[in-house]
Every structure is written in structure tokens, then in C-alpha cells.
Amino acid sequence: MVFKIPNNKIDYVFPSPDDRPPSHLAYVEWFTPIPAAAEPNHLMYKVSRSIQGGQRSASIIPVDSMVRSIHLLPRFGPIIPREWNAFTVLDKCQTFYINPFVDIQSYMMYADNLDII
């Protein structure tokens, strides 16, 4: 989630005039470190939610500190739980694969260089 602290609340959240907030912030939930090697069957990297004290590890960070997003695929078992759908899977699933084959930057550069006749 990307958000901005309302101007009338900045002094409440950042009382020091020397410590001003970035213009946009993001709520980020953390995952385990990306393994050095991909899974051999599909060449994707398995990650799980980072949990601390029984709670999901999360932070609020400046948007400009983000490098890029990634494409997560849920780790399905032999049966997909009925409660998983496009709106709930990110909350219900605990383990995901990082899809290294999707890179939106590469697609955009490719699309920019197409010569369509």
C-alpha cells in the first residue's frame, strides 16, 4: 500500500522540524531471503512470509527506496484451497515462488523498440 501522511498530521508523526517525512510511504510485508539457487524443477525461487513473534514482519518505508516489484506465484499443493481467490490468496498463502521470467521493465523496453508496419 502506498500512502502519504496528511499535512495536518505531519507534526504529530514527525515532531522534530529536522526530521521530515518522505512525500510517499509504502507498507511492505517482508519475506524470507531469496535463496541462492532456484528450485530445480521450475527455476523459480521459493520464499515464505517472515514471521516475528507470531506476526507478519512488516515495515513502512519511503517509496523512493524501493527498487522494483516482483511477481509472486502461490505455492499450490495437490489441491487449491477453496478460500483462495484473486482477492484472498496473498493473505491466505504462506509460501510463494518468485517468477524470474516476468520482468515488466524488459517488456516495456521491448514494446518501445517494436517496429510495427
TAQUI-V798806 format. One record per backbone hydrogen bond with DSSP energy under -1.0 kcal/mol. NH is the residue of the N-H (numbers start at 1). CO is the residue of the C=O. Records with the same first field share a line. If there is no record, write none. Layout:
NH = CO, CO
//
This chain:
3 = 25
9 = 6
13 = 9
14 = 10
19 = 16
25 = 3
26 = 61
27 = 1
28 = 59
30 = 57
32 = 48
39 = 44
43 = 39
45 = 98
47 = 96
49 = 94
50 = 30
52 = 55
55 = 52
57 = 50
59 = 28
61 = 26
63 = 24
65 = 62
66 = 63
73 = 97
75 = 95
76 = 74
84 = 81
89 = 85
91 = 88
92 = 88
93 = 89
96 = 47
97 = 73
98 = 45
99 = 71
107 = 103
108 = 104
109 = 105
110 = 106
111 = 107
112 = 108
113 = 109
//
